[in-house]
């Protein structure tokens, strides 16, 4: 499979690293496109990518491109994913998938019409740690699960795009989606009630927030995200006989089981990885080989659930982007 990257920013470099670490017989790091050829060419030279293009359209015209990874800021995801589909290219779009639910639905409809794969690059959904965590839950070692807590925060206050409402900035769309995905992965979507609050920057975007999901069966998920501080990134799944600690919900480093006395009774290290991005690429490769239009690890309906949640939460907080008014 020949993989191409649309956009040459920081996140594109992470994907280039992953592609470069994969066996060429599986996935080839084939092409990079930027709006400026010199930038694309420098990126290609640095990461050992075969072809560089000075426009997105030029790369999409290349008949050898099998999959396009969209690495542009998320305010442009809808536009760029639609462009790829219109050129007949399968898509792996960086998270968050879209800002608006209607955008995601339109992309799914277009992909279905053209019989093309489209997937979201929420890497935690594809990592081996996801099934490892589920296996520990299913083992019953911590008893009946009653609640969870998860947080993710980095000091991103000086990242310009995160401060700007016209770029769909704020902590939720960049960071808060991880705790939300964590909750949906392990507790599902039978949510009865959501309570939340946020603190905003002077620009009007959310700087940090707390989100509590109450489930129909009485379980509770307490989630927090922030662009102001570096959090411990811990996920904790609590049961009647102990708890499961997930060290770093953004890229799990270790899973720990603790008993009622808070003593660690088991540790599960995760498999060695290139940088974690490889799992989503390999999932797309499998899906393409099977003729699927979505990845089983993250079906379209699951993508929509998170888009709906982020729209709901922003509306509750009064975080409205200029292009939504």
Buried (B, 14 or more C-beta within 10 A) or exposed (E): BBBBBBBBBEBBBBBBBBBBBBEEEEBBBBBBBBEEBEBBBBBBEEBEBEBBBBBBEBBBEBEEBBBBBBBBBBBBBBEBBBBBBEBEBBBBBBBBBBBBBEBBBBBBEBBEEBEBBBBBBBBBBBBEBBEBBEEBBEEEBBEEBBBBBBBBBBEBBEBEBBBBBEBBBBBBBBBBBBBBBBBBBBBEBEBEEBEBEBEBBEEBBBBBBBBBBBBEEEBBBBBBBBBBEEBEBBBBBBBEEBBBBBBBBBBBEEBBBBBEEEEEEBEBEBEEBBEBBBBBBBBBBEBBEEEBBBBEBBBBEBBBBBBBBBBEBBEBBEBEBEEEE
